[in-house]
Amino acid sequence: MLWGSKAGVYLHWIIVVEDDISAWNLEDVFHAVVFKCDPRRGIMVYDRTLGMPLDPYAPPYDRAYGLGKGVVIDATFPWEWAFKPIVVSIDNPQIYPPEVQRKVAERWVKEYGYRESY
């Protein structure tokens, strides 16, 4: 595992996504975590990984002995599923046709009270 390597000291969170998700696009990664991660089977917490004295969250004992913690978030659909659900997204034409998207966009600020961009 990565936490056994030299770089592992600096890694506390690892998010696993499928190959159709760009790891550099945080919006896509967050979308995958929200829609594909099963909170029960998809989040694994590991205690006693490599750590370092500069970890701000670490208690004094862990800092003194180089102990850390890590989390792996599995934001993928289970491989054993015979089918893969379609991706739910506001810009997915299979879910929301273009005319519905256009109507929502027109009403977004005035009628729904949301900001134009986040």
Backbone as a chain_set.jsonl record, in Angstrom:
{"seq": "MLWGSKAGVYLHWIIVVEDDISAWNLEDVFHAVVFKCDPRRGIMVYDRTLGMPLDPYAPPYDRAYGLGKGVVIDATFPWEWAFKPIVVSIDNPQIYPPEVQRKVAERWVKEYGYRESY", "coords": {"N": [[0.842, -1.179, 0.0], [0.33, 2.33, -0.42], [0.96, 3.723, 1.908], [3.14, 2.521, 3.043], [5.317, 3.416, 1.719], [7.9, 5.925, 1.058], [6.63, 8.27, 0.275], [4.202, 7.893, 1.457], [4.008, 9.003, 3.979], [3.062, 11.533, 3.634], [0.549, 11.23, 2.623], [-2.747, 11.147, 3.466], [-5.316, 10.808, 2.729], [-6.867, 8.851, 0.299], [-8.45, 8.65, -2.734], [-10.245, 6.562, -4.735], [-11.114, 6.31, -8.064], [-13.058, 5.51, -11.024], [-11.86, 4.739, -14.383], [-13.064, 6.507, -16.132], [-13.204, 8.921, -14.931], [-11.599, 11.982, -14.424], [-8.823, 12.412, -12.486], [-7.801, 14.874, -11.954], [-9.833, 16.653, -12.118], [-11.606, 18.068, -9.818], [-14.327, 18.466, -9.398], [-15.525, 16.365, -10.822], [-14.433, 14.228, -9.398], [-15.503, 14.648, -6.832], [-18.195, 14.363, -7.467], [-18.226, 11.638, -8.166], [-17.597, 10.518, -5.665], [-19.856, 11.25, -4.159], [-21.987, 10.019, -5.568], [-21.211, 7.38, -6.135], [-19.906, 6.142, -4.026], [-20.345, 3.826, -1.554], [-21.276, 4.312, 1.67], [-20.914, 2.378, 3.659], [-19.307, 0.173, 2.683], [-17.426, 1.479, 1.194], [-15.679, 3.253, 2.458], [-12.735, 3.172, 4.078], [-10.901, 3.128, 7.025], [-7.687, 3.47, 8.265], [-5.611, 2.82, 10.946], [-2.516, 3.596, 12.571], [-0.627, 3.985, 10.458], [2.259, 5.123, 8.585], [3.453, 8.16, 9.867], [4.153, 11.618, 10.633], [5.951, 14.064, 12.597], [4.928, 16.58, 11.981], [2.251, 16.425, 11.369], [-0.746, 18.003, 11.716], [-3.094, 17.08, 12.935], [-2.403, 15.01, 14.56], [-2.076, 13.365, 17.72], [0.133, 13.946, 20.581], [1.529, 11.502, 21.241], [1.42, 9.966, 18.86], [2.825, 11.686, 17.16], [5.367, 11.661, 18.334], [6.204, 9.036, 17.895], [6.028, 8.675, 15.169], [3.589, 7.876, 14.029], [0.645, 7.523, 12.032], [-2.508, 8.103, 10.361], [-4.89, 6.905, 7.975], [-7.155, 7.189, 5.17], [-9.13, 5.487, 2.84], [-11.152, 6.072, 0.12], [-13.492, 4.524, -1.75], [-14.674, 5.261, -4.681], [-16.124, 3.925, -6.706], [-18.24, 1.881, -8.766], [-19.36, -1.314, -7.601], [-17.418, -4.037, -8.761], [-18.534, -6.524, -9.115], [-21.138, -6.183, -9.867], [-23.589, -6.892, -12.277], [-24.555, -5.029, -14.0], [-23.976, -1.601, -14.834], [-25.012, 1.331, -13.379], [-26.504, 4.212, -14.983], [-24.829, 7.33, -15.159], [-25.75, 9.804, -12.917], [-26.413, 13.044, -13.502], [-26.671, 16.578, -13.868], [-26.183, 17.468, -16.416], [-26.595, 15.292, -18.004], [-28.008, 14.045, -20.79], [-29.636, 11.811, -20.94], [-30.977, 11.73, -18.589], [-31.946, 14.354, -18.058], [-33.474, 16.067, -20.505], [-32.307, 18.415, -23.051], [-34.128, 20.616, -23.294], [-35.371, 20.704, -20.779], [-33.184, 21.195, -19.143], [-32.524, 23.76, -20.073], [-34.832, 25.225, -19.295], [-34.66, 25.01, -16.484], [-32.218, 26.319, -16.049], [-32.907, 28.924, -16.849], [-34.707, 29.653, -14.846], [-33.25, 29.467, -12.547], [-31.993, 31.508, -10.903], [-33.871, 33.693, -10.513], [-36.42, 32.514, -9.816], [-35.868, 30.24, -8.239], [-33.982, 31.094, -6.463], [-31.232, 30.644, -6.263], [-27.632, 31.191, -6.455], [-25.874, 32.423, -9.369], [-23.519, 31.1, -10.04], [-21.367, 28.675, -8.5]], "CA": [[0.0, 0.0, 0.0], [1.087, 3.574, -0.513], [1.406, 4.24, 3.2], [4.412, 1.904, 3.389], [6.384, 4.046, 0.932], [8.374, 7.211, 1.584], [5.594, 9.283, 0.014], [3.041, 7.586, 2.279], [3.984, 9.871, 5.163], [2.346, 12.755, 3.277], [-0.778, 10.894, 2.115], [-3.688, 10.756, 4.507], [-6.565, 10.49, 2.055], [-6.742, 8.309, -1.049], [-9.765, 8.486, -3.352], [-10.156, 5.699, -5.911], [-12.195, 6.552, -9.019], [-12.975, 4.694, -12.226], [-11.028, 5.341, -15.423], [-13.773, 7.548, -16.864], [-13.143, 10.134, -14.11], [-10.29, 12.618, -14.396], [-8.397, 12.668, -11.104], [-7.431, 16.29, -11.859], [-11.056, 17.441, -12.105], [-12.161, 17.841, -8.486], [-15.788, 18.393, -9.478], [-15.85, 14.992, -11.215], [-14.066, 13.336, -8.291], [-16.511, 14.824, -5.787], [-19.428, 13.757, -7.985], [-18.065, 10.185, -8.038], [-17.683, 10.166, -4.241], [-21.239, 11.421, -3.697], [-22.935, 9.131, -6.22], [-20.755, 6.003, -6.305], [-19.307, 5.591, -2.808], [-21.235, 3.239, -0.56], [-20.668, 4.688, 2.945], [-20.583, 1.214, 4.491], [-18.211, -0.628, 2.152], [-16.525, 2.285, 0.387], [-14.787, 4.117, 3.236], [-11.91, 2.355, 4.966], [-10.02, 3.931, 7.872], [-6.531, 2.698, 8.721], [-4.838, 3.408, 12.037], [-1.112, 3.195, 12.709], [0.186, 4.045, 9.255], [3.388, 6.026, 8.803], [3.083, 9.547, 10.08], [5.312, 12.477, 10.891], [5.691, 15.012, 13.692], [4.28, 17.811, 11.529], [0.826, 16.218, 11.113], [-1.444, 18.858, 12.683], [-4.19, 16.381, 13.609], [-1.881, 13.885, 15.342], [-1.82, 13.602, 19.144], [1.567, 13.928, 20.908], [2.117, 10.156, 21.2], [1.605, 9.606, 17.455], [3.899, 12.532, 16.615], [6.655, 11.219, 18.877], [6.584, 7.726, 17.36], [5.857, 8.64, 13.72], [2.382, 7.134, 13.67], [-0.345, 8.313, 11.316], [-3.787, 7.488, 10.039], [-5.207, 7.087, 6.572], [-8.503, 6.86, 4.726], [-9.321, 5.174, 1.425], [-12.535, 6.213, -0.309], [-13.717, 3.796, -2.992], [-15.75, 5.933, -5.409], [-16.381, 3.135, -7.911], [-19.319, 0.916, -8.624], [-18.816, -2.651, -7.329], [-17.073, -4.768, -9.984], [-19.347, -7.729, -9.252], [-22.454, -5.865, -10.403], [-23.742, -7.302, -13.676], [-24.848, -3.824, -14.78], [-23.479, -0.356, -14.272], [-26.047, 2.354, -13.503], [-26.112, 5.398, -15.738], [-24.343, 8.392, -14.289], [-26.754, 10.825, -12.658], [-25.781, 14.347, -13.582], [-27.594, 17.566, -14.416], [-25.94, 17.635, -17.844], [-26.762, 13.999, -18.662], [-29.243, 14.144, -21.572], [-30.493, 10.657, -20.699], [-31.769, 12.028, -17.404], [-32.632, 15.628, -18.257], [-33.345, 16.522, -21.888], [-31.82, 19.805, -23.171], [-35.158, 21.638, -23.04], [-35.561, 20.784, -19.332], [-31.989, 21.878, -18.624], [-32.649, 25.171, -20.434], [-35.865, 25.821, -18.436], [-34.128, 25.124, -15.114], [-31.193, 27.367, -16.057], [-33.59, 30.221, -16.935], [-35.419, 29.93, -13.598], [-32.331, 29.158, -11.463], [-31.746, 32.628, -9.997], [-35.068, 34.489, -10.194], [-37.504, 31.776, -9.174], [-35.399, 29.268, -7.242], [-33.218, 31.822, -5.465], [-29.83, 30.215, -6.171], [-26.646, 32.05, -7.092], [-25.631, 32.019, -10.742], [-22.44, 30.1, -10.091], [-20.83, 28.291, -7.199]], "C": [[0.885, 1.239, 0.0], [1.642, 4.042, 0.827], [2.711, 3.598, 3.662], [5.58, 2.518, 2.647], [6.831, 5.351, 1.586], [7.327, 8.303, 1.401], [4.374, 9.087, 0.906], [2.911, 8.449, 3.515], [3.117, 11.106, 4.886], [0.923, 12.499, 2.796], [-1.677, 10.431, 3.248], [-5.008, 10.295, 3.901], [-6.255, 9.973, 0.652], [-8.162, 8.089, -1.565], [-9.57, 7.699, -4.639], [-11.369, 5.965, -6.787], [-12.005, 5.649, -10.233], [-12.238, 5.453, -13.324], [-11.747, 6.39, -16.26], [-13.785, 8.879, -16.109], [-11.722, 10.681, -14.149], [-9.938, 12.947, -12.946], [-8.042, 14.138, -10.893], [-8.651, 17.2, -11.819], [-11.781, 17.166, -10.787], [-13.685, 17.773, -8.481], [-16.222, 16.977, -9.855], [-15.535, 14.0, -10.102], [-15.107, 13.431, -7.177], [-17.839, 14.196, -6.211], [-19.363, 12.238, -7.842], [-18.186, 9.75, -6.58], [-19.135, 10.215, -3.774], [-22.168, 10.359, -4.277], [-22.502, 7.672, -6.304], [-20.222, 5.361, -5.026], [-20.39, 5.097, -1.857], [-20.616, 3.529, 0.808], [-20.253, 3.5, 3.817], [-19.362, 0.458, 3.979], [-17.135, 0.214, 1.471], [-15.582, 3.198, 1.139], [-14.056, 3.245, 4.241], [-10.93, 3.256, 5.718], [-8.921, 3.026, 8.405], [-5.811, 3.472, 9.817], [-3.4, 2.899, 11.966], [-0.393, 3.05, 11.378], [1.387, 4.93, 9.563], [2.871, 7.449, 8.96], [4.338, 10.37, 10.279], [4.95, 13.509, 11.95], [4.943, 16.267, 13.269], [2.793, 17.629, 11.212], [0.018, 17.002, 12.141], [-2.538, 18.145, 13.467], [-3.7, 15.327, 14.59], [-1.687, 14.262, 16.813], [-0.316, 13.462, 19.439], [2.214, 12.542, 20.807], [2.404, 9.744, 19.754], [2.724, 10.417, 16.819], [5.265, 12.03, 17.07], [7.134, 9.919, 18.246], [6.344, 7.583, 15.855], [4.662, 7.844, 13.25], [1.378, 8.061, 12.984], [-1.633, 7.54, 11.143], [-4.049, 7.735, 8.566], [-6.619, 6.65, 6.259], [-8.459, 6.559, 3.234], [-10.812, 5.284, 1.14], [-12.656, 5.547, -1.677], [-14.929, 4.401, -3.687], [-15.967, 5.242, -6.753], [-17.611, 2.269, -7.672], [-18.703, -0.446, -8.366], [-18.581, -3.421, -8.628], [-17.96, -5.983, -10.189], [-20.765, -7.455, -9.762], [-22.501, -6.252, -11.872], [-24.028, -6.092, -14.574], [-24.211, -2.634, -14.083], [-24.574, 0.691, -14.45], [-25.563, 3.516, -14.368], [-25.709, 6.475, -14.746], [-25.423, 9.451, -14.144], [-26.051, 12.166, -12.599], [-26.761, 15.315, -14.225], [-27.393, 17.73, -15.915], [-26.017, 16.305, -18.603], [-28.071, 14.033, -19.447], [-30.165, 12.937, -21.418], [-31.414, 10.9, -19.511], [-32.617, 13.281, -17.624], [-32.423, 16.081, -19.702], [-32.911, 17.992, -21.949], [-32.885, 20.863, -22.885], [-35.448, 21.782, -21.549], [-34.376, 21.507, -18.697], [-32.079, 23.381, -18.882], [-33.671, 25.861, -19.521], [-35.37, 26.004, -17.004], [-33.099, 26.244, -15.047], [-31.831, 28.759, -16.093], [-34.222, 30.615, -15.599], [-34.504, 29.853, -12.37], [-32.221, 30.291, -10.441], [-33.049, 33.299, -9.554], [-36.11, 33.715, -9.394], [-37.043, 30.849, -8.054], [-34.528, 29.908, -6.165], [-31.769, 31.381, -5.287], [-28.92, 31.242, -6.812], [-26.401, 31.548, -8.518], [-24.53, 30.987, -10.863], [-21.93, 29.853, -8.69], [-19.365, 28.028, -7.319]], "O": [[2.054, 1.181, 0.381], [2.688, 4.69, 0.871], [3.332, 4.098, 4.599], [6.73, 2.173, 2.921], [6.218, 5.82, 2.545], [7.157, 9.16, 2.269], [3.59, 10.018, 1.091], [1.812, 8.61, 4.045], [2.51, 11.658, 5.804], [0.165, 13.446, 2.582], [-1.391, 9.433, 3.91], [-5.726, 9.49, 4.493], [-5.479, 10.579, -0.087], [-8.974, 7.427, -0.918], [-8.825, 8.115, -5.526], [-12.508, 5.863, -6.332], [-10.927, 5.093, -10.443], [-12.016, 6.659, -13.214], [-11.101, 7.101, -17.03], [-14.329, 9.863, -16.61], [-10.758, 9.946, -13.936], [-10.668, 13.67, -12.268], [-7.989, 14.596, -9.752], [-8.527, 18.388, -11.521], [-12.481, 16.162, -10.652], [-14.269, 17.087, -7.642], [-17.173, 16.444, -9.282], [-16.281, 13.045, -9.887], [-15.541, 12.411, -6.64], [-18.523, 13.571, -5.401], [-20.345, 11.616, -7.438], [-18.806, 8.728, -6.287], [-19.59, 9.315, -3.069], [-23.039, 9.848, -3.573], [-23.343, 6.801, -6.524], [-20.103, 4.138, -4.963], [-21.244, 5.867, -1.415], [-19.523, 3.038, 1.088], [-19.333, 3.619, 4.626], [-18.469, 0.134, 4.762], [-16.043, -0.286, 1.198], [-14.754, 3.863, 0.517], [-14.664, 2.657, 5.136], [-10.217, 4.052, 5.107], [-9.192, 1.947, 8.932], [-5.448, 4.634, 9.636], [-3.131, 1.868, 11.35], [0.367, 2.102, 11.184], [1.518, 5.433, 10.679], [1.955, 7.872, 8.254], [5.452, 9.875, 10.112], [3.772, 13.792, 12.172], [4.376, 16.955, 14.118], [2.134, 18.593, 10.822], [0.089, 16.696, 13.331], [-2.876, 18.576, 14.569], [-4.49, 14.799, 15.372], [-1.194, 15.348, 17.118], [0.422, 12.914, 18.621], [3.343, 12.429, 20.33], [3.484, 9.237, 19.45], [3.493, 9.884, 16.019], [6.209, 11.982, 16.281], [8.337, 9.718, 18.078], [6.445, 6.479, 15.321], [4.707, 7.207, 12.197], [1.28, 9.241, 13.32], [-1.816, 6.463, 11.71], [-3.497, 8.664, 7.976], [-7.211, 5.846, 6.979], [-7.831, 7.283, 2.461], [-11.633, 4.674, 1.824], [-12.004, 5.955, -2.638], [-16.07, 4.1, -3.335], [-15.991, 5.887, -7.801], [-17.97, 1.966, -6.535], [-17.613, -0.72, -8.868], [-19.451, -3.452, -9.497], [-18.129, -6.435, -11.322], [-21.509, -8.391, -10.055], [-21.568, -5.974, -12.625], [-23.767, -6.136, -15.776], [-23.944, -2.671, -12.882], [-25.022, 0.918, -15.574], [-24.362, 3.769, -14.469], [-26.205, 6.511, -13.62], [-25.953, 9.941, -15.142], [-25.193, 12.392, -11.745], [-27.591, 14.911, -15.039], [-28.331, 18.094, -16.623], [-25.544, 16.218, -19.736], [-29.144, 14.047, -18.842], [-31.352, 13.026, -21.732], [-32.507, 10.338, -19.441], [-33.829, 13.278, -17.41], [-31.309, 16.44, -20.08], [-33.127, 18.735, -20.991], [-32.579, 21.899, -22.295], [-35.746, 22.886, -21.094], [-34.558, 22.341, -17.809], [-31.748, 24.183, -18.009], [-33.413, 26.958, -19.026], [-35.631, 27.033, -16.381], [-33.098, 27.031, -14.1], [-31.343, 29.676, -15.433], [-34.263, 31.799, -15.264], [-34.948, 30.146, -11.26], [-32.345, 30.052, -9.24], [-33.297, 33.452, -8.358], [-36.625, 34.22, -8.397], [-37.732, 30.688, -7.046], [-34.353, 29.343, -5.085], [-31.143, 31.703, -4.277], [-29.364, 32.066, -7.612], [-26.685, 30.393, -8.834], [-24.607, 30.091, -11.704], [-22.043, 30.705, -7.809], [-18.717, 27.689, -6.329]]}, "num_chains": 1, "name": "protein.A"}
